[in-house]
Amino acid sequence: MHSSITKRAISLILLAATTIPVAAAAQSNVKQITVHTGINIRVDGQLTQMTDSNGHSVEVFEYNGTTYVPLRGVAQSMGADISYDAETRTASVNSPASTGINPSYEALNQLYRATNEMYKDSSSLFSICLRGNASNIDPSICERNYQTNLSRYESACIAALDVSPTDDFYKEINEIVSYLDTVKYNYDKTYEVFQNGIFTQTFLDRMNTYDIDGGYAASMALIMCNGLLDQFD
């Protein structure tokens, strides 16, 4: 687990901006505005890909000196719960503490998701390269998946930091984080080989090792998560 993570710190980096027209809706009125895009988001110091409820990338933009980010993307990256009431057109954001969510329960759910999604993508990249189909894959999709999974990883680590040392599951949660770190390491290495585009037998053997090591760590983490989550039922 990264002890260097600073909780609840968000910084924005404005990159080379482009200008595009978009429609903004307010109180049933629609008007055309010009916004500046090309803005990155860092949550707790980590570059974070903003996504919607379906995991699709969402644009961040600046308008009249104010930076606009998707509420769901920021809230979920910080472990908060978000809901929307279509009748009153009201979005609600609640921290785990305000919703009464047990911090260890929240951490276990995020650790499970991060582990599962990260290993699935890592294993998929290895299978694609092994079959010689890497050239048929859109690199931008792989990059988006990679950034999304890194965001899940950071969110899971932050959630784990919220678990008190006096919590009954504190020791087990830290052990799961260690397994997740191993999954991430092997995922990073697999993605690095994929990006290099060199798929000789030597590199495929390396990816196979990453897949085995990551798979073992993922299995251990998921088994532990399931076992502990069952105790909340």
C-alpha atoms as one frame of an Amber mdcrd trajectory, in Angstrom:
protein
   0.000   0.000   0.000   1.307   3.453  -0.853   1.716   5.361   2.379   2.575
   8.454   0.363  -1.022   8.854  -0.726  -2.471  12.070   0.698  -6.166  11.713
   1.368  -8.736  13.979  -0.199  -6.293  16.090  -2.236  -7.315  16.964  -5.772
  -5.199  18.943  -8.207  -5.856  19.857 -11.812  -3.294  20.188 -14.574  -4.268
  22.274 -17.564  -2.566  20.955 -20.678  -2.482  22.443 -24.174  -6.108  23.416
 -24.611  -8.263  22.888 -27.632 -11.556  24.636 -28.243 -14.785  22.845 -29.082
 -18.482  23.830 -29.029 -20.768  21.947 -26.649 -24.348  22.357 -25.472 -25.038
  23.260 -21.847 -28.489  22.705 -20.347 -29.815  24.757 -17.430 -33.419  24.913
 -16.274 -34.638  23.456 -19.568 -32.739  26.113 -21.577 -30.037  25.112 -24.030
 -27.290  27.377 -25.309 -24.103  26.910 -27.294 -20.883  27.647 -25.442 -17.186
  27.363 -26.225 -15.058  25.414 -23.769 -11.386  24.524 -23.396 -10.478  20.833
 -23.140  -7.241  18.944 -22.547  -7.392  19.014 -18.757  -6.010  16.192 -16.632
  -7.271  15.309 -13.166  -5.098  14.140 -10.288  -6.768  12.583  -7.266  -4.457
  12.236  -4.254  -1.550  12.937  -6.568  -2.455  10.212  -9.053  -3.526  10.882
 -12.641  -7.153   9.757 -12.814  -9.310   9.005 -15.843 -12.802  10.426 -15.423
 -15.517   7.932 -16.377 -19.295   7.662 -16.318 -21.384   4.938 -14.648 -20.631
   2.596 -17.571 -16.874   3.108 -17.373 -16.719   5.277 -20.495 -14.275   8.173
 -20.619 -15.805  11.613 -19.905 -14.361  14.952 -21.070 -13.159  17.508 -18.520
 -13.309  21.142 -19.619 -12.829  24.764 -18.548 -15.413  27.458 -19.158 -15.118
  31.109 -18.092 -12.291  30.334 -15.681 -14.034  27.398 -13.993 -13.032  23.766
 -14.476 -15.940  21.345 -14.860 -15.477  17.662 -13.997 -17.970  14.757 -13.958
 -19.335  14.547 -10.414 -19.603  10.769 -10.461 -16.014  10.313 -11.615 -14.536
  12.484  -8.870 -16.824  11.172  -6.123 -16.236   7.509  -6.887 -12.481   7.997
  -7.220 -12.542   9.196  -3.609 -14.729   6.349  -2.353 -17.944   8.373  -2.063
 -21.429   7.146  -2.944 -23.404   9.097  -5.558 -27.041   8.981  -6.596 -29.330
  11.008  -8.849 -33.029  11.872  -8.404 -34.407  12.445 -11.899 -37.688  13.892
 -10.597 -36.042  16.701  -8.636 -32.896  16.748 -10.814 -30.751  16.434  -7.710
 -27.354  14.713  -7.492 -26.332  13.527  -4.025 -22.809  12.697  -2.890 -22.250
  10.940   0.428 -18.978   9.929   2.041 -18.768   6.418   3.558 -18.967   7.972
   7.030 -22.219   9.838   6.293 -23.912   6.795   4.788 -22.964   4.550   7.668
 -20.915   2.282   5.418 -18.394   0.201   7.320 -14.899   1.329   6.166 -13.613
  -2.236   6.008 -16.657  -3.319   3.974 -16.087  -0.443   1.543 -12.367  -1.230
   1.308 -13.001  -4.919   0.639 -15.469  -4.144  -2.143 -13.046  -1.756  -3.829
 -10.120  -4.143  -3.394 -12.157  -6.956  -4.927 -13.157  -4.874  -7.937  -9.676
  -3.450  -8.519  -8.051  -6.883  -8.282 -10.603  -8.581 -10.513 -10.647  -5.926
 -13.254  -6.893  -5.391 -13.268  -6.062  -9.080 -13.593  -8.757  -9.671 -16.233
  -7.299  -6.922 -18.418  -3.743  -8.093 -17.832  -4.615 -11.676 -18.744  -6.556
 -10.471 -21.793  -3.537  -8.504 -23.049  -1.361 -11.601 -22.686  -3.868 -13.763
 -24.605  -4.091 -11.187 -27.396  -0.308 -11.066 -27.770   0.007 -14.844 -27.552
  -2.459 -15.263 -30.436  -0.607 -12.640 -32.489  -3.598 -10.304 -32.588  -2.020
  -7.273 -30.917  -1.909  -5.304 -34.163  -5.705  -5.556 -34.437  -6.299  -3.816
 -31.099  -6.872  -0.061 -30.832  -4.062   1.233 -28.546  -6.296   4.052 -27.258
  -8.775   1.524 -25.864  -6.001  -0.359 -24.080  -4.647   2.920 -22.691  -8.095
   3.913 -21.431  -8.573   0.533 -19.762  -5.131   0.791 -18.215  -5.763   4.266
 -16.774  -9.189   3.209 -15.493  -7.674   0.240 -13.697  -4.943   2.392 -12.172
  -7.675   4.671 -10.874  -9.452   1.673  -9.343  -6.195   0.582  -7.751  -5.576
   3.981  -6.180  -9.173   4.228  -4.951  -8.896   0.789  -3.353  -5.651   1.754
  -1.606  -7.235   4.957  -0.315 -10.247   3.009   0.961  -7.852   0.638   2.746
  -6.162   3.627   4.387  -9.516   4.573   5.911  -9.645   1.294   7.854  -8.632
   1.807  11.472  -5.784  -0.286  12.947  -8.310  -1.364  15.581 -10.659  -2.801
  12.945 -11.123  -6.570  13.128 -10.143  -6.922   9.463  -7.250  -4.457   9.440
  -4.505  -7.104   9.176  -6.292  -9.081   6.469  -7.057  -5.953   4.432  -3.401
  -4.953   4.446  -2.496  -8.461   3.295  -4.977  -8.133   0.434  -3.407  -4.790
  -0.520  -0.042  -6.557  -0.714  -1.516  -9.096  -3.124  -3.077  -6.249  -5.106
   0.337  -4.574  -5.337   1.669  -7.785  -6.892  -1.222  -7.858  -9.360  -0.504
  -4.254 -10.313   3.229  -4.903 -10.741   2.600  -7.764 -13.153  -0.132  -5.782
 -14.906   2.305  -2.881 -15.425   4.919  -5.243 -16.847   2.421  -6.915 -19.163
   1.195  -3.563 -20.430   4.786  -2.420 -20.927   5.502  -5.391 -23.221   2.240
  -4.773 -25.073   3.175  -1.122 -25.644   6.656  -2.031 -26.907   5.069  -4.239
 -29.544   7.897  -6.801 -29.445   6.395 -10.281 -29.224   9.336 -12.624 -29.603
   9.243 -15.871 -27.651  11.430 -14.293 -24.970   8.924 -11.510 -24.354   5.961
 -13.893 -24.520   7.661 -16.054 -21.885   8.000 -12.980 -19.702   4.330 -12.173
 -20.158   3.466 -15.743 -19.255   5.402 -15.359 -16.003   3.620 -12.081 -15.279
   0.284 -13.783 -15.968   1.047 -16.678 -13.605   2.365 -14.479 -10.784  -0.446
 -11.957 -11.180  -3.022 -14.731 -11.376  -1.851 -16.310  -8.138  -1.884 -12.963
  -6.304  -5.301 -12.114  -7.745  -6.717 -15.490  -6.694  -5.455 -15.079  -3.136
  -6.813 -11.521  -2.906 -10.227 -12.477  -4.290 -10.538 -15.494  -2.021  -9.717
 -13.375   1.019 -12.114 -10.611  -0.055 -14.958 -13.066  -0.566 -14.329 -14.745
   2.755 -14.343 -11.459   4.665 -17.311  -9.996   2.772 -19.339 -13.124   3.599
 -19.011 -12.185   7.263 -21.010  -9.006   6.630 -24.026 -10.936   5.294
